[in-house]
Amino acid sequence: MHALVVEQLRKVYRTGFEALKGVDLRVEEGDFFALLGPNGAGKSTLIGIVTSLVNKTAGSVRVFEHDLDHEPEAVKASLGVVPQEFNFNLFLPVAEVVINQAGYFGIPRREAKARTEFLLKKLDLWERRRSEMRLLSGGMKRRLMIARALVHRPRLLILDEPTAGVDIEIRRAMWDYLRELNAEGTTIILTTHYLEEAESLCRNVAVIDHGRIEAVAETQALLAGLDTETFVLNLRRPLGQLPQIAGFGLTAVDATTLEAQLRRGQSLNELFAALGAQGVEVVSMRNKQNRLEQLFLEMVARGRSGTAARAA
C-alpha cells in the first residue's frame, strides 16, 4: 500500500504564480522519504495541500487510500505534522500542549495523559512538563512539536525542517528517535536543508525544483548518478611537487593534503596506484562535500540550463 499518492497536483496562487506544475509522487507505506529542494521549490506548498492547509488548484491526493477531497477527516487522522514554525500558546504548560492536541482526535483525557508522559520521556522533556512554553529553548520546542504530532499515533509523520536551529547533540538524538519510529512502522516524510539528514536517514528521495519533481529514486541510486566527486586525501609525507596524473584533477591544499576530482566511472584504486607509483602515500580520505548536496546542486543546475534552453 502507498502511504501517499499525489497525481498531477497543481497550485496557482491569485497572483498567477504557479507553485506546483503537475506534481506526481508516491511514497510507500513504511518508507523514510526525503523531499529536497531549494527555497521556493514547492516543498511547503505540497505539504500544505496534503495537510489541508492550502487549497489545490487541480490534481488529487490520497493518504492510505483515503481521498483528500472525499475523506478529509480520515486523511487528517492518518497524519502527524511538524511544521517549520512554532504554532502553540506560549503560556501553556508543556504537558497541556500535548494533552490538548490529543483531545482534538477524541482521545480520552486519561489516555492522553499516559501517551503524553510516554512521549515527553522519549523526547527528554518530562522534567519540563510543568514549564510554560515560552521558557523552553528552541530545541525543546522543536521536540515538543514532534511529541504533539505523535500523540494520536499517526501512520504518516510529515516533518518540515524538524531540526532547524537544533544543536548537534539534540539533532542526533532526534535522528535516533525518528529511526526508531520508522522501524516500528511509521511512514516518515522529511523536508530538510541539512542534506546530510536525508543521506543518513532516508531510503528514498525526491528532488523538487520550480514546482516540478526532477527525480525520485533510492538515495544510494541517486548518489551513483554524480557526474563528479571531490575527495580530500591526507598524505603520509609532505609533497615535493604536485603529482601529474592523466585524467585526474589534483589540487594541493597544503604540503600534506590533496584534493582529487573524479569523474563518473573513474576508480579511486586507479588513482591510489598512480600516486603510489610517484611515491605519494595516502593515509586517509574523505568526501569534500556531502554527496547528496553535490548531486542536488548538479541536478538543479542541469534543470535550470534545460529551462533556459527551452525558453531560447
DOPARO-874975 format. One record per atom (N, C-alpha, C, O): residue in one letter; x, y, z. Coordinates in steps of 0.1 Angstrom, whole numbers, plus 2048, in hexadecimal, padded with zeros to 3 digits. Layout:
N
aXYZ ...
//
This chain:
312
m8087F4800 m800800800 m80980C800 m81480C806 h8048177FA h80B8247FA h80682C806 h7FA82D808 a80F83280D a80B83C817 a806849811 a7FD84F817 l80C84D806 l808859800 l8098587F0 l8138527EB v7FE85C7EA v7FE85C7DB v7FA86A7D7 v7EE86E7DA v8028717D0 v7FF87E7CA v7FF87D7BB v8098787B5 e7F48827B4 e7F48817A6 e7F088E7A0 e7E68947A3 q7F8893796 q7F689F78F q7F28AB797 q7E88B2794 l7F98AC7A2 l7F58B77AC l7FA8C47A7 l8068C67A4 r7F18CE7A6 r7F48DC7A2 r7EF8E67AD r7E58E47B3 k7F78F07AE k7F38FB7B7 k7F79087B0 k80390B7AE v7ED9107AD v7EF91E7A7 v7E99287B1 v7DD9277B4 y7F19317B6 y7EC93B7BF y7E59467B8 y7E69477AB r7DE94F7BF r7D795A7B9 r7E09637B1 r7DB9697A8 t7EC9647B5 t7F596D7AE t7F99677A0 t7FF96E798 g7F595A79E g7F9954791 g80594B792 g808944789 f80B94B79E f8179437A0 f8139347A1 f80B9317A9 e81A92C799 e81791E799 e8219167A1 e82D91479D a81E9137AE a82790D7B7 a8298FE7B4 a8348F97B6 l81F8F77B0 l8208E97AC l81B8E779E l8108EC79B k8238E0796 k8208DF788 k81D8D0784 k8258CA77C g8138CA789 g8108BC786 g8198B278D g81E8AA786 v8198B379A v8228AA7A1 v81C89C7A3 v81089B7A7 d8248927A0 d8218847A3 d82A87F7AD d8378807AB l8258787B8 l82E8737C2 l8278677C9 l81B8687CC r82F85D7CC r82A8517D3 r83484E7DE r84084D7DC v82F84C7EA v8378487F5 v83183B7FB v82683A7FF e83A8307FB e835823800 e83382480F e83A82B817 e82981C814 e82781A822 e834815829 e83A80B824 g83881B834 g84481683B g85181D837 g85C81A83C d85082582C d85C82B827 d861837830 d85983C838 f86E83A82F f874846835 f87884E829 f88284B822 f871859825 f87185F818 f87586E81A f870875823 a87F872812 a883880812 a87E888806 a87E8837FB l879894809 l87589D7FE l87E8A97FF l87E8B1809 l8878AA7F5 l8918B47F5 l88F8BF7EA l8898BC7DF g8938CB7ED g8918D67E3 g8958E37E9 g8958E47F5 p8998ED7E1 p89D8FA7E6 p8919017EB p8868FD7E9 n89390D7F1 n8889157F5 n8809197E9 n88691D7DF g8739187EA g86A91C7DF g8689117D5 g8629137CA a86D9057D8 a86C8FA7CE a85E8F47CE a85A8EE7C3 g8568F57D8 g8498F07D9 g8478E67E4 g83C8E07E5 k8518E47ED k8508DA7F7 k8458DD801 k83C8D5804 s8458E9806 s83B8ED810 s82D8EE80A s8238EB811 t82C8F27FE t81F8F27F8 t8198E47F6 t80E8E17F9 l8228DA7F2 l81E8CC7F1 l8198C77FF l80F8C1800 i8218C9809 i81D8C5817 i8118CC81B i8088C6822 g80F8D9818 g8038E081C g7F78DA816 g7EC8DA81D i7F88D680A i7EC8D0803 i7E98C280A i7DD8BF80D v7F38BA80C v7F18AD812 v7EA8AE81F v7E28A6823 t7EE8B8827 t7E98BA835 t7DD8C3836 t7D98C7841 s7D78C682A s7CB8CE82A s7CD8DD82E s7C38E4830 l7D98E282E l7DB8F0832 l7DB8F9825 l7DA905827 v7DD8F381A v7DD8FA80D v7D38F3803 v7D38E7802 n7CB8FB7FD n7C28F67F3 n7C98F47E6 n7D08FC7E1 k7C78E87E0 k7CD8E57D3 k7C58EB7C8 k7B98EE7C9 t7CC8ED7BC t7C58F17B0 t7C08E67A8 t7B58E67A3 a7C88DB7A7 a7C48CF7A0 a7CC8C37A5 a7D68C57AC g7C78B77A1 g7CE8AB7A5 g7C88A47B1 g7BD8A87B5 s7CE8997B5 s7C88917C0 s7D388D7CA s7DF88D7C7 v7CE88B7D6 v7D78877E2 v7D087B7E9 v7C487D7EC r7D78707EB r7D18657F2 r7DC8617FD r7E88617FB v7D785F809 v7DF85B815 v7D984E81A v7CE84D81F f7E1843818 f7DD83681C f7CF833815 f7C682E81C e7CE836809 e7C2834800 e7B683D804 e7AC83B7FD h7B884680D h7AD850810 h7AF85C807 h7BA862807 d7A585F7FF d7A686B7F6 d7A38787FE d79A879806 l7AC8817FC l7AC88E804 l79F895801 l79989C80A d79A8957F5 d78D89C7F2 d7818967F8 d77889D7FC h7818897F9 h7758827FE h77587D80C h76B87A812 e78187B811 e78387681F e78D87E827 e79787982C p78B88B828 p79589382E p79889083D p7A3891841 e78E88C844 e790888852 e79887C854 e7A187B85D a79687284B a79F86684B a7AD869848 a7B686384E v7AF87283E v7BD87683B v7C387D847 v7CF87A84A k7BC88684D k7C288E859 k7C5884864 k7CF88686B a7BD87A866 a7BF871871 a7CC86886F a7D2863878 s7CF867862 s7DB85E85F s7E886685F s7F386085F l7E7873860 l7F387C85F l7F788286D l7EF885875 g80488386F g80A88B879 g814895872 g81B89186A v8138A1876 v81A8AB86F v8238B4878 v81E8B9883 v82F8B5875 v8388BE87C v83C8CA873 v8458C886B p8368D5874 p8398E086B p8468E786E p84C8E5879 q84A8F0866 q8568F8868 q855901874 q85E90387C e849908874 e84791387E e84190D88B e83990488A f845913896 f83E9108A3 f8309168A3 f82F9228A0 n82690D8A6 n8189128A5 n81090D8B1 n8069078AF f8159108BD f80D90D8C9 f80D9198D3 f8159228D1 n8049188DC n8029228E7 n80E9228EF n8119188F6 l81692D8EF l82292D8F7 l82192D906 l82A92C90D f81492F90B f812930919 f80C92391F f80992292B l80A919916 l80590C91B l811904920 l81C90591B p80F8FB92A p8198F292F p81B8E8924 p8128E591C v8278E2923 v82B8D9919 v8228CD918 v81D8CA90D a81F8C7923 a8168BB922 a8088BE91D a8028B6915 e8038CA920 e7F68CE91B e7F58CF90C e7EB8CD906 v8008D4906 v8018D58F8 v7FE8C78F1 v7F78C78E7 v8048BD8F6 v8038B08F0 v7F58AA8F4 v7EE8A48EB i7F18AB900 i7E48A6904 i7D88AC8FD i7CF8A68F8 n7D98BA8FB n7CF8C18F3 n7CE8BC8E5 n7C38BA8DF q7DA8B98DF q7DA8B48D1 q7D38A78D0 q7CC8A48C7 a7D589E8DA a7CE8918DA a7BF8938DA a7B888B8D4 g7BA89D8E1 g7AC8A08E2 g7A68A28D5 g79A89F8D2 y7AD8A88CB y7A88AB8BE y7A589E8B7 y79D89E8AD f7AB8938BA f7A98868B4 f7A087D8BC f79F8718B9 g7998838C6 g79087B8CE g7968718D7 g78F8688DC i7A28738DB i7A986A8E4 i7A586E8F3 i7A787A8F6 p7A08658FB p79C868908 p7A886E910 p7B486A90E r7A5877919 r7B087E920 r7B9875928 r7C5877929 r7B486A92E r7BC861935 r7C785A92C r7D285992F e7C2856920 e7CB850916 e7D585B911 e7E085890F a7D086790F a7D887290A a7E4874913 a7EF87790F k7E1874920 k7EB87692A k7F686B92A k80286E92B a7F285F928 a7FB854927 a80485591B a81085391C r7FE858910 r80585A903 r80F866904 r81A865900 t80A87090B t81387C90C t81F879915 t82A87D912 e81D872920 e82886E928 e832866920 e83F868921 f82E85C919 f837854911 f83F85C907 f84B85A906 l838865900 l83F86D8F5 l8498778FB l8548798F6 l84587D906 l84E88790C l85A881912 l865886912 k858875917 k86486D91C k86D869910 k87986A911 k867864906 k86F8608FA k87786C8F4 k88286A8F0 l8718788F5 l8788838EF l87F88C8F9 l8828988F6 d881886905 d88988D90F d88389B913 d88A8A4915 l87589B915 l86E8A7919 l8668A5926 l8608AF92A w86689992C w85E897937 w8608A0943 w8578A494A e86D8A3945 e8718AC950 e86B8BA94E e86B8C2958 r8688BE942 r8638CB93F r8548CB93D r84F8D5937 r84D8C1941 r83F8BF93D r8368CA943 r82C8CD93D r83A8D194E r8328DB954 r8378E9950 r8318F3954 s8428EA948 s8478F7944 s83E8FD939 s8398F6931 e83D90A939 e83691192E e83E910921 e84B910922 m838910916 m83E90E909 m849919907 m853917902 r84692690B r84F931908 r85C92F90F r86693690C l85D926919 l86A925921 l87391A91B l87E91891F l86E913910 l87690890A l88090E900 l87E9188FA s88B9078FE s89490A8F4 s88E9068E6 s8848FF8E5 g89590B8DB g8909078CE g8908F88CB g8868F38C5 g89A8F18D0 g89B8E38CE g8908DC8D6 g88A8D28D1 m88C8E08E2 m8828DA8E9 m8748DC8E3 m86C8D38E2 k8728E88DE k8668EB8D6 k8648E28CA k8598DD8C7 r86F8E08C3 r86F8D78B7 r86B8C98BB r8638C38B4 r8718C48C6 r86E8B68CB r85F8B58CF r8598AB8CD l85A8C08D6 l84C8C08DA l8438BF8CE l8388B98CF m8468C68C3 m83E8C58B7 m83D8B78B2 m8338B38AC i8488B08B3 i8488A28AF i83F89A8B8 i8378918B3 a84089C8C5 a8378958CE a8288988CB a82088F8CB r8258A48C9 r8188A88C6 r8138A18B9 r80789D8B8 a81B8A08AF a81789A8A2 a81588B8A4 a80E88589C l81B8858AE l81A8768AF l8108728B9 l80D8668BA v80A87B8C0 v8018768CB v7F586E8C7 v7F08668CE h7F08708BB h7E58688B6 h7E985C8AE h7E18568A7 r7F68598AE r7FC84E8A8 r7F984D899 r7F3844894 p7FE857891 p7FB858883 p80384D87C p80E849880 r7FE849870 r80583F868 r81084685F r81984085B l80E85385C l81785B854 l81B86785B l81286F85F l82886985D l82D874864 l83587D85A l83E878853 i83188A859 i837893850 i83F89D858 i8398A4861 l84C89E855 l8558A785C l85A8B2853 l8628AF84A d8578BE855 d85B8C984D d8668D1854 d8648D885D e8738CE850 e87F8D4856 e87F8D1865 e87F8DB86D p87E8C586A p87C8C2878 p8888C6881 p8868C888D t8948C787C t8A08C9884 t8A68D7882 t8B18DA886 a89E8E087C a8A38EE87A a8A58F4887 a89C8F5890 g8B18FA889 g8B4901896 g8B78F88A1 g8B88FC8AD v8B98EB89F v8BB8E18AA v8CA8DE8AA v8D08DC89F d8D08DD8B6 d8DE8DA8B7 d8E18CC8B3 d8D88C38B2 i8EE8C98B0 i8F28BC8AB i8EE8B08B3 i8E98A68AE e8F08B28C1 e8ED8A68CA e8DE8A38C9 e8DA8978C8 i8D68AD8CA i8C78AB8CA i8C38A68BC i8BA89D8BB r8C98AB8B1 r8C68A68A4 r8C88978A3 r8C089089D r8D48938A8 r8D78848A7 r8CD87C8AF r8C98718AB a8C98818BB a8BF87A8C3 a8B18798BB a8AB86F8BC m8AE8848B5 m8A18848AD m8A287A8A1 m89887389E w8AE87A89B w8B0870890 w8AD862895 w8A685A88F d8B385F8A1 d8B18518A7 d8A384E8A9 d89E8438A6 y89B8588AE y88D8558B1 y8858548A4 y87C84B8A4 l88885B89A l88185A88D l88484D887 l87B846881 r890848888 r89383A883 r88B83088A r886826884 e88A831897 e8828288A0 e87482889B e86E81D89A l86E834899 l860835895 l85E82E888 l854827886 n86783187E n86682B871 n86781B872 n86081486B a87081687A a87280887C a865802882 a8627F687F e85D809889 e85180488F e845805885 e83A800889 g84880B879 g83D80B86F g83881886B g830819862 t83C823871 t83783086E t83E835861 t84A835860 t836838857 t83C83E84B t84084D84E t838854854 i84C851849 i85085E84C i85486583F i85C85F837 i84F87183D i85487A832 i85B886838 i85688D841 l867888834 l87089383A l87389D82F l878899824 t8728AA832 t8788B482A t8838BA833 t8818BC83F t88E8BD82C t8998C3834 t8A38CA82B t8A48C781F h8AA8D4831 h8B58DB82B h8C28D582F h8CD8D7829 y8C28CD83B y8CD8C683F y8CE8B9837 y8C98AF83C l8D48B982C l8D28AE822 l8D98A1827 l8D6896823 e8E28A2831 e8E8896837 e8DD88E83E e8DF882840 e8D2895843 e8C788E849 e8C188483F e8BF878842 a8BF889833 a8B9880829 a8C2874825 a8BD869824 e8CF877824 e8D886D821 e8D986282C e8DB856829 s8D8867838 s8DA85E844 s8CD856847 s8CE84B84B l8C185D845 l8B585784A l8AC85083F l8A6846842 c8AC856833 c8A285382A c8A6848820 c8B184881B r89C83F81D r89F835813 r89C83A805 r8A28367FB n892843803 n88E8487F6 n88E8587F7 n88B85E801 v89085E7EB v89186C7EA v88A8717DE v88A86B7D3 a88287C7E0 a87D8847D4 a8838917D4 a8848987DF v8888967C8 v88D8A47C7 v8838AC7BF v87F8A87B4 i87F8B77C6 i8758C07BF i87B8CE7BD i8838D37C6 d8798D47B2 d87E8E17AE d8748E87A5 d86F8E279B h8718F47A8 h8688FC7A0 h85B8F579D h8558F5792 g8568EE7A8 g8498E87A7 g8488DB7A0 g83D8D679D r8538D679C r8538C9795 r85C8BF79C r8678C37A2 i8598B279C i8618A87A1 i86C8A5797 i8698A078C e8788A779B e8848A5792 e888896792 e88D891788 a88788F79D a88B88279E a88587B7AB a8838827B5 v88286E7AA v87E8667B5 v8868597B4 v8858527AA a88D8557BF a8958497BE a89A8457CC a89884D7D5 e89F8397CD e8A68367D9 e8B283F7DB e8B88437D2 t8B48427E8 t8BF84C7EB t8CC8487E5 t8D38507DF q8D083B7E7 q8DD8377E2 q8DD8367D3 q8E88387CD a8D28337CD a8D28347BE a8D48427B9 a8DA8447AF l8CE84B7C0 l8D08597BC l8DE85D7BD l8E48647B4 l8E58597C8 l8F385C7CA l8FB8567BF l90685C7BC a8F784B7BA a8FF8457AF a8FF84D7A3 a90784B799 g8F68577A2 g8F585F796 g8FD86B796 g8FC87478D l90686D7A0 l90F8787A0 l918879794 l91E86F790 d91988478D d922886782 d930887787 d939881781 t93288E792 t94088F797 t93F88E7A7 t9348917AC e94A88B7AD e94B88A7BB e95988E7C0 e96288A7BA t9598967CA t96689B7CE t96A8957DC t9628957E5 f9768907DD f97B8897E9 f9878917EE f98F8977E7 v9888927FC v993898802 v99C88C807 v99888480E l9A988C802 l9B2882805 l9BD88780F l9C389180C n9BF88081A n9C9883824 n9D587A821 n9D486E820 l9E1881820 l9ED87A81C l9F6877828 l9F687E832 r9FE86C826 rA07868831 rA13872832 rA1787583D rA18877827 rA23880827 rA2088C81E rA1888C815 pA27898821 pA258A4819 pA288A280B pA3289A807 lA218A9802 lA248A87F4 lA308B07F0 lA328BB7F5 gA388AB7E7 gA428B37E1 gA3D8BC7D6 gA408C87D5 qA348B67CE qA2D8BD7C3 qA208B67C0 qA1E8AB7C4 lA178BD7BA lA0A8B87B7 lA0B8AD7AD lA108AF7A2 pA058A17B0 pA068967A7 p9FD89979A p9F38A079B qA0289478F q9FA896782 q9F588877E q9FE88077A i9E888677E i9E387977B i9D887B770 i9CE882773 a9DA875765 a9D187775A a9C287375D a9C0868763 g9B987C75A g9AB87975C g9A587C76A g99987C76C f9AE880773 f9AA884781 f9AD892784 f9B8897781 g9A489A78A g9A78A778D g9AC8A879C g9A48A47A5 l9B88AC79E l9BE8AC7AB l9C28BA7AF l9C78C27A7 t9BF8BE7BB t9C28CB7C1 t9C88CA7CE t9C48C27D6 a9D38D17D1 a9DA8D07DE a9D38DA7E7 a9D38E67E4 v9CE8D57F2 v9C88DE7FD v9D38E4805 v9D48EF808 d9DC8DB80A d9E88DE811 d9F28D380E d9F08CB805 a9FD8D3815 aA088CA812 aA048BB814 aA0A8B280E t9FA8B881D t9F78AA81F t9E88A781C t9E289D821 t9E28B0814 t9D48AE811 t9D18B1802 t9D58BB7FD l9CB8A77FB l9C78A97ED l9B88A87EC l9B18A27F4 e9B38B07E2 e9A58AE7DE e9A58A77D0 e9AD8AB7C7 a99D89C7CF a99D8957C2 a98E8957BD a9858917C4 q98D8997B0 q97F8997AA q97E88D7A1 q98688C797 l9748847A3 l97287879B l96587A793 l95B87E799 r966876787 r95A87677E r953869780 r95985F784 r94686877C r93F85C77C r946850775 r94B85276A g94884577B g94F83A775 g95E839779 g96482E776 q96384477E q971843782 q97383C78F q96A83C798 s97E835791 s98082D79D s98A8337A7 s9948387A3 l9868337B4 l98F8387BE l99C82F7BF l9A78337C1 n99A8227BD n9A58187BD n9AF81C7B2 n9BB81B7B4 e9AA8207A6 e9B382479C e9BB83079F e9C783179D l9B483A7A6 l9BB8467AA l9C58437B5 l9D18487B4 f9C283A7BF f9CC8377C9 f9D88307C3 f9E38327C8 a9D68277B9 a9E18207B3 a9EA82A7AC a9F68297AD a9E48337A5 a9EC83D79E a9F48467A7 a9FF84A7A5 l9ED84A7B2 l9F48527BC lA0084A7C3 lA0B84F7C5 g9FD83D7C6 gA078357CC gA138337C3 gA1F8337C7 aA118337B5 aA1C8317AC aA2583E7AC aA3083D7A8 qA1F8497B1 qA278557B2 qA2C8587C0 qA318637C3 gA2B84E7C8 gA3084F7D6 gA278577DF gA2B85B7EA vA1A8587DC vA108607E4 vA078567EB vA0084F7E4 eA088557F8 eA0084B800 e9F5852807 e9F685C80F v9E984D804 v9DC85380A v9D984B817 v9D983F817 v9D7852822 v9D484C82F v9C684C833 v9C184483A s9BE85682E s9B0857830 s9AA860826 s9B086781F m99C85F825 m99586781B m987869820 m982862828 r98087381A r97287681D r96D87E811 r974884809 n95F87E810 n958886806 n95A89580A n958898816 k95D89D801 k95E8AC804 k9508B1807 k94F8BA810 q9468AC800 q9398B2801 q92F8A6804 q93189C7FE n9258A980C n91A8A080D n91589B7FF n9128A47F7 r91588E7FC r9128897EF r90488D7EA r9028907DE l8FA88C7F3 l8ED88F7EF l8EB89E7EB l8E48A17E2 e8F28A67F3 e8F28B57F0 e8F88B77E3 e8F38BF7DB q9038B17E0 q90A8B37D3 q9018AF7C8 q8FF8B67BE l8FA8A37C9 l8F189E7BF l8E58A87BD l8E28AB7B1 f8E08AD7C8 f8D58B67C7 f8D88C27BF f8D18C77B7 l8E48C87C2 l8E88D47BC l8EA8D27AD l8E78DA7A4 e8F08C67A9 e8F28C379B e8E48C1794 e8E38C6789 m8DB8BA79A m8CE8B8794 m8C68C5792 m8C18C7787 v8C78CE79C v8C08DB79B v8C68E378F v8C08EA788 a8D48E378F a8DB8EA784 a8D78E5776 a8D58ED76D r8D68D7775 r8D38D2768 r8C48D5765 r8C18D8759 g8BB8D576F g8AD8D876C g8AC8E7768 g8A48E975F r8B38F076E r8B28FE76A r8B890075D r8B3909755 s8C38F9759 s8C98FB74C s8BF8F6741 s8BE8FC737 g8B88EB744 g8AE8E673B g8A28EF739 g89D8F172E t89E8F6744 t8938FF743 t89790B73B t88F910733 a8A391073D a8A891B735 a8A9918727 a8A692071E a8AE90B724 a8AF907716 a8A190770F a89F90B703 r897901716 r88A900711 r88490E70E r87D911704 a887918717 a882925716 a88892C70A a881934703 a895929707 a89C92F6FC a8969296EF a89B92D6E4 
//
